[in-house]
Amino acid sequence: MKSKYKYILTAASLALLLAGCSDSNNEVSKDLEPTAETKIIVDELNREVEIPAKLDRVVMGSILPYFSTWFIATNSTEEIVGIHPNSFNAASHSILKDISPAILDAKTNFIENGEVNIEELLSLDPQVYFEIASQENTVKKLEETGIATVALDTNTDSLNPLDTLNRWLTLTGEITGVTDRPAEIIAEGEANQQLINDTLAEADIKEEDKPRVMVLQYHSDGEISVAGTNMHGNRWLNATGGIDVAADDIDGIKAVNMEQIYEWNPDIIYITNFTETQPEDLYNNVFESQDWSEVKAVQDKKVYKMPLGIYRWYPPSGDAPLMLKWMAQHNYPELFSYDMDEEIKDYYSRFYHYELTDEQVEEIQNPPSEAAKY
C-alpha cells in the first residue's frame, strides 16, 4: 500500500514534520530543493527522500535481491558496506563474488534475529539504507534516527516478471546518475520476452498442450509450500507459456499436502533457491513422509532447480532476462533450441564484462543447497 506521507530523512526535518502534524490523518508534503551535495528522489512508498549526490556507503536490509540490481546498474559493489545475512549467503555462493569480490566485504551484523540493530547500523556510517516497502515500521524507526531510507516495493499488479526489476533499475539510475546500463538491461529483457511471445504465437500452442507447472517455494521433511498467484513464479510461468497448477487454489504462498500435489499432478516442477531441496531429492524420494514417485514431473525427470547467477533467478535479479530464456526452454524444449550455456556466457560478457568458464556456467545452473541457508 502506498503511503500518502512524504518524509525528509534528517533529524531536523523530522522534528519540523512532527511539529506540523496534529493527527496521523493529515497529509504532509514538503517541496525539497536539491543542493550541490544532495538530490531528491521519490521512493516506492511515494516518499521524497533527500540523499547525497555521490554515494560511496550504502546498506541494504530486507530487500534481499536489491544488491544485485545495484551491481548491474552501476557495475560495482564497492559502495555496499552492509547487506542482509540472507543476501550475503546468496552472494557468497554466487558468481558475483568472482566478478565483484567487494560484495564479500559487506557487513551483516546490523541484522539480529531479523531486526535492525540501529547501533550496529550506525557504526557502518551509511549514507543511504535500502529497505523493503512492506517493513514500514522499520522504515519509520530508521527515519527517527535520521538515516536516509529508500523503500523498494516487491509487489506489483503486473503479470510481467520484469516489472519489479525494471522499476528498481530506473530508480537506481536516478539515485546514482548511471542510466545507460539500466536502460540496456531493460531493453534486453523486453527483447527476450518478445522472442518468446513471437515463438509461442507462431507455434500456435493450444491451451491443453501447455505444460502444467508447479513452483515449490519452500520444502523440507515437514513442509511443502507452493507459490501461486501474485508471486514471481506465477509471473515467470505467464511469461513463458506455462500453466500454473496452483493458480486457482493459492494466492501467495501456502503449505499443502501430498494429496494436493497428486491432484495437481504437474508436468514440470521448479524448485526455488529459498529451499535446500534439489531435484535428486524428489527423484530419490528421500523425504520419509512424502512419496513423490507418483507425480508426473518426477516420473518424467522434469524437476528443475532455479539457477543462481549474480543472485537467485526466482525473484527480481540482474539475470532476469536470462531467466526468461531458461524457463521458456524447459517449458518448450522443442521450440527454443538455443544453447543456454552460450546464452549465459554471452550475457555475462556483454553486460558484466566477465568471461565465464564452463565450470561457472554449470555452477550457475546447478546451485548448491547451501545457497539457501542463512
Residue pairs with C-beta under 8 A, 6 or more apart in sequence:
2 44
2 45
2 46
3 45
3 46
3 47
3 136
4 27
4 46
5 27
5 28
5 29
5 47
6 28
6 29
6 30
6 46
6 47
6 48
7 13
7 14
7 17
7 47
7 48
7 49
7 143
8 14
8 17
8 30
8 32
8 48
8 49
8 50
9 49
9 50
9 142
9 143
9 146
9 147
9 148
9 149
10 50
10 146
10 148
11 145
11 146
13 30
13 50
14 143
14 144
14 146
17 28
17 30
20 28
21 28
29 48
30 48
32 40
32 48
32 50
33 40
34 40
34 50
34 53
36 53
37 52
37 53
38 50
38 51
38 52
38 53
39 50
39 51
39 52
39 53
39 175
40 48
40 49
40 50
40 51
41 48
41 49
41 51
41 150
41 171
41 174
41 175
42 48
42 49
43 49
43 133
43 150
43 151
43 152
43 171
44 133
44 151
44 152
44 153
44 167
44 171
45 133
45 136
45 139
45 151
45 153
47 151
49 128
49 148
49 149
49 150
50 148
51 127
51 128
51 148
51 150
51 175
52 127
52 128
53 177
55 79
55 127
55 128
55 175
55 176
56 78
56 79
56 127
57 79
57 81
57 124
57 125
57 126
57 127
58 70
58 79
58 80
58 81
58 126
58 127
58 128
58 129
58 130
59 80
59 81
59 82
59 83
59 110
59 121
59 124
59 126
59 128
59 129
59 130
60 66
60 67
60 70
60 80
60 82
60 83
60 84
60 87
60 129
60 130
61 84
61 111
61 116
61 129
61 130
61 131
61 132
61 135
61 138
62 84
62 131
62 132
62 135
62 138
63 130
63 131
63 132
63 152
63 154
64 84
64 86
64 87
64 90
64 132
64 315
65 87
65 311
65 312
65 315
65 316
65 317
66 130
66 152
66 168
67 77
67 80
67 83
67 87
67 91
67 103
67 106
67 311
68 96
68 310
68 311
68 317
68 318
68 319
69 165
69 168
69 169
69 172
69 316
69 317
69 318
70 77
70 79
70 80
70 172
71 77
71 96
71 100
71 103
71 310
71 318
72 169
72 181
72 182
72 185
72 310
72 318
72 351
72 352
73 169
73 172
73 173
73 176
73 178
73 181
73 182
73 185
74 172
74 176
74 178
74 181
75 181
75 352
75 353
76 100
76 102
77 96
77 100
77 102
77 103
77 106
78 100
78 102
80 102
80 103
80 106
81 105
81 106
81 107
81 124
81 125
81 126
82 106
82 107
82 108
82 110
82 121
82 124
82 126
83 91
83 103
83 106
83 107
83 108
84 108
84 111
85 108
85 111
85 374
86 374
88 104
88 106
88 108
88 374
89 370
89 371
89 373
89 374
90 273
90 308
90 311
90 312
90 371
91 97
91 103
91 104
91 106
91 311
92 104
93 308
93 367
93 368
93 370
93 371
94 308
94 309
94 310
94 311
94 371
95 309
95 310
95 348
95 354
95 356
95 360
95 363
95 364
96 103
96 309
96 310
96 311
97 103
97 104
98 354
98 360
99 310
99 348
99 352
99 354
107 124
109 117
109 120
110 116
110 117
110 120
110 121
110 123
110 124
111 117
112 120
115 138
116 138
116 141
116 142
118 141
118 142
118 145
121 129
121 142
121 147
122 145
122 147
126 147
127 148
128 148
128 149
128 150
128 175
129 142
129 147
129 148
129 149
129 150
130 149
130 150
130 152
131 138
131 139
131 142
131 149
131 150
131 151
131 152
132 151
132 152
132 153
132 154
133 139
133 151
133 152
133 153
133 154
133 155
134 153
134 154
134 155
136 151
139 149
139 151
142 149
143 149
150 171
150 175
152 168
152 171
153 164
153 167
154 164
154 315
154 316
155 230
156 163
156 164
156 167
158 235
159 234
159 235
159 238
159 239
160 193
160 235
160 239
161 232
161 235
161 236
161 238
161 239
161 320
161 323
161 324
162 186
162 189
162 190
162 193
162 316
162 320
162 321
162 324
163 235
164 316
165 185
165 189
165 316
165 317
165 318
165 320
166 186
166 189
168 316
169 182
169 185
169 186
170 182
170 186
172 178
172 182
173 179
173 181
173 182
173 183
181 351
184 351
185 318
185 321
185 351
188 321
188 347
188 351
189 320
189 321
189 324
191 321
192 321
192 322
192 324
192 325
193 239
193 324
195 325
196 239
196 240
196 241
196 324
196 325
196 328
196 336
199 328
199 332
199 335
199 336
200 241
200 332
200 335
203 332
203 335
205 241
205 332
207 243
210 241
210 242
210 243
210 331
211 241
211 242
211 243
211 267
211 268
211 331
211 332
212 242
212 243
212 245
212 264
212 265
212 266
212 267
212 268
213 237
213 242
213 243
213 244
213 245
213 266
213 267
213 268
213 269
213 270
213 331
214 226
214 244
214 245
214 246
214 261
214 264
214 266
214 268
214 269
214 270
214 297
215 226
215 227
215 231
215 233
215 234
215 237
215 244
215 246
215 269
215 270
215 272
216 224
216 225
216 226
216 269
216 270
216 271
216 272
216 275
216 277
217 225
217 226
217 227
217 231
217 233
217 253
217 272
217 274
217 275
218 225
218 253
218 272
218 274
218 275
219 225
219 271
219 275
219 277
220 275
220 276
220 277
220 287
221 287
221 288
221 289
221 290
222 289
223 255
224 255
224 256
224 257
224 258
224 261
224 290
225 253
225 254
225 255
225 256
226 246
226 250
226 253
226 254
226 256
227 233
227 234
227 246
227 250
227 252
227 253
227 272
228 234
228 244
228 246
228 247
228 249
228 250
228 251
228 252
228 253
228 254
229 244
229 246
229 247
229 250
229 251
229 252
230 251
230 252
231 252
231 253
232 314
232 315
232 316
233 244
233 270
233 272
233 314
234 244
234 246
234 247
236 242
236 314
236 323
236 324
236 327
237 243
237 244
237 327
237 331
238 244
239 324
239 327
240 324
240 327
240 328
240 331
241 328
241 331
241 332
242 268
242 327
242 331
245 264
245 265
245 266
246 254
246 264
249 260
250 256
258 290
258 291
258 292
261 292
261 295
262 294
262 295
265 295
265 296
266 295
266 296
266 297
267 296
267 297
267 300
267 302
268 297
268 302
268 303
268 304
268 330
268 331
269 282
269 295
269 297
269 298
269 302
269 303
269 304
270 303
270 304
270 305
270 306
270 327
270 330
271 277
271 278
271 279
271 303
271 304
271 305
271 306
272 306
272 312
272 314
273 305
273 306
273 308
273 312
273 313
273 314
273 367
273 371
273 372
274 312
274 314
274 372
275 372
276 369
276 370
276 372
276 373
277 369
278 305
278 369
279 301
279 303
279 304
279 305
281 287
282 292
282 295
282 298
282 303
283 292
283 298
283 301
283 303
285 291
285 292
285 293
292 298
293 299
297 303
302 330
304 330
305 366
305 367
306 312
306 313
306 314
306 323
307 313
307 319
307 322
307 323
307 326
307 364
307 365
307 366
307 367
308 364
308 367
308 371
309 317
309 318
309 319
309 322
309 344
309 348
309 364
310 317
310 318
310 319
310 352
311 317
311 318
311 319
312 371
313 319
313 320
313 322
313 323
313 326
314 323
317 323
318 351
318 352
319 347
321 347
322 343
322 344
322 347
325 336
325 338
325 340
325 343
326 340
326 365
328 335
328 336
329 336
329 338
329 340
340 365
341 358
341 361
341 365
344 356
344 361
344 364
344 365
345 355
345 356
345 361
348 354
348 355
348 356
349 355
349 356
356 364
